[in-house]
């Protein structure tokens, strides 16, 4: 006999009423977190998650049966959205298609996405005012299969050193996995190709300063598995990564957590979960709240790219390779 569904509950979110069906459905079996727990987590970090997603096309990673079930990568807004949930239309020239993706402007849209079984939020690095011009440069420190987290922390320190010399303000966070991300707000004056070129130039400078720990080698099979790949390609068009405060589909319900630079040398990503983040957020607030006030011009990085290419470096690889 099938287990009866639990009655739906309603959450009041910024003047909206969001219905949560099957609130007791177990999404994270090991820590015991339910669908309603997930919604309440996002309520607890409300300003932070909205700041991370605001006005960006957003891919949803949905787990209709919880994280032990099928994972659905959803570009298009799920059917049945209330008329107040906003979208942005994006094109995919390679397939000659378009999609109306979720475009968060308020917390109720996040909670509605949770109602639709969303666990992870993966926004673009551009906003709907000009989808083709990114305003966020993403530094992804991605450890190889044999790379320990201490190496990631060392490379993060080198990345900060280079950012400081450039006069750029980086906002670090854990990935919710085994790496670290650093976000830099940039002027939306360049296309994706130029932002990737700038990101590659930066990555090469980090590699030059930490050749034993960092790599920019494009093909995974050719990389040192004990090194950190400074993944410039996360700035390619339609490439998305989990945003700040996004829960990840891990057994321990880990969260991609904003951290301070002072925390980087000793941070343990396992400390940031659906259970622990609400208290941390209540005490610290949104550590990325100032990102829009710290805009950087990537012109020096494009000059580095020109220099590197003139000296024989390969140009940025095609994003589809």
Secondary structure as GFF3:
##gff-version 3
##sequence-region A 1 321
A	DSSP	beta_strand	9	13	.	.	.	ID=ss1
A	DSSP	beta_strand	16	20	.	.	.	ID=ss2
A	DSSP	beta_strand	26	28	.	.	.	ID=ss3
A	DSSP	beta_strand	33	34	.	.	.	ID=ss4
A	DSSP	alpha_helix	35	44	.	.	.	ID=ss5
A	DSSP	alpha_helix	46	53	.	.	.	ID=ss6
A	DSSP	beta_strand	57	62	.	.	.	ID=ss7
A	DSSP	beta_strand	72	74	.	.	.	ID=ss8
A	DSSP	beta_strand	87	92	.	.	.	ID=ss9
A	DSSP	beta_strand	97	103	.	.	.	ID=ss10
A	DSSP	alpha_helix	107	115	.	.	.	ID=ss11
A	DSSP	beta_strand	118	123	.	.	.	ID=ss12
A	DSSP	three_ten_helix	128	130	.	.	.	ID=ss13
A	DSSP	beta_strand	136	143	.	.	.	ID=ss14
A	DSSP	alpha_helix	149	166	.	.	.	ID=ss15
A	DSSP	beta_strand	171	174	.	.	.	ID=ss16
A	DSSP	beta_strand	180	185	.	.	.	ID=ss17
A	DSSP	alpha_helix	192	209	.	.	.	ID=ss18
A	DSSP	beta_strand	214	215	.	.	.	ID=ss19
A	DSSP	three_ten_helix	220	222	.	.	.	ID=ss20
A	DSSP	beta_strand	228	231	.	.	.	ID=ss21
A	DSSP	three_ten_helix	232	235	.	.	.	ID=ss22
A	DSSP	alpha_helix	261	264	.	.	.	ID=ss23
A	DSSP	three_ten_helix	269	271	.	.	.	ID=ss24
A	DSSP	alpha_helix	274	284	.	.	.	ID=ss25
A	DSSP	three_ten_helix	291	293	.	.	.	ID=ss26
A	DSSP	alpha_helix	299	310	.	.	.	ID=ss27
###
